[in-house]
């Protein structure tokens, strides 16, 4: 499987100028090609092929724009390939060929957002403490960990805080951790980030909430500056650096938590939350975004696949917060401020989050039992009694239901009913 290894690089002033020129050329090729494709589509014509776009916006453009010759040609070609892939993903999403959420059409790139330039093949070299880029030179790099294998591509990144990174794509072999009998259900929340089915609660750092006053102060000063001035750029960098600090704190917490869970538990069960719909609530949107639920699920699923663990997601409509984990009684919907409650059927006192985490795990266990029973029934119908299965004729079951509705009482079932109908409808009832 493929994986990304990201490292910090430190170019000097001359190299920063050359990298900014490279980013500008890649951005020009992307934006000019995107504008041409939008015009072609508006006229009802088909999009030109990648070869035609390369001839028009790279080969012919270099004859008119000499500054395009001052940078490496590989990142320009990769920029066109990225645009072609973006259009393909958009059309596949519209036709239903691509799974997941709908992909939006490609947009124009801004000079103040994140900038990227990708090198492939033998267009770059990796040494002990530096990387060589054509027409840029040798850039200092800090190796935080060794590369797993020879990289297939290198992407140079400059974020909005003017930090530079080198991202390598390498082939790795999945590592299988020793199997354990530990299973865990996780309920995600706002006050408590994650509540495990074993009763453990994990708090989130909430970096955005802690830095809101500082962020508001920087934004007020930025709003009082004149557009295009050096002072405005200075305050813009302060805001960008604070945002990157908030992002790094959140990402570090999610990486450490997901890694710890994958190492401890063999099966991890989460609930399929509609995060995009929940952030429409203006009272909870900022708190939900500050937690990073979706990123946590993505990291946990990827690490389970890498280390040979089992990752499962239950339906979002399962009443995990309404059902008692002890007797299964459904007490109805509860408001968010109700954090503890007592079951009306069995009298068990529940913590809302712990009860939901237990129910999340039990949903997967119940489905596993049902699948096992169905496979056993298909192989050997004689072993029905071993799993607590009651067989009854379908017509008799329907008649009993109709008669009980009319008379208001249940009709006793015959003792030899199951033995006289071998082709009867099977009802599964699992007993704990």
Buried (B, 14 or more C-beta within 10 A) or exposed (E): EEBEBEBEBEBEEEBBEBBBBBBBBBBBBBBBBBEBBBEEEEEEEEBBEBEEBBEBBBEEBBEEEEEBEEBBBBBBBBBBBBBBEBBBBBBEBEEEEBEEEEBEBBEEBEEEEEBBBBBBEEBBEBEEEEBEBBEBBBBEBEEEEEEEEEBEBBBBBBBBBEBBBBBBBBEEEEEEBEEEEEBBBBBBBBEBBBBBBBEEBBEBBBBBBEBBEBBEEBEEBBEEBEEEEEEBEEBBBBBBBBBBBBBEBBBEBBBEBBBEBBEBBBBBBBBEBEBEEBBEEEEEEEBBBBBBBBBBBEBBBBBBBBBBBBBBBBEEEBEBBBBBBBEEEEBEEEEEEEBEBEBEEEEBEBBBBBBBBBBBBBBBEEEEBEEEBEEBBEEEEEEBEEBEBEBBBEEBBEEBEEEEEEEEEEEEEEEEBBEEBEEBEBEBEEEE
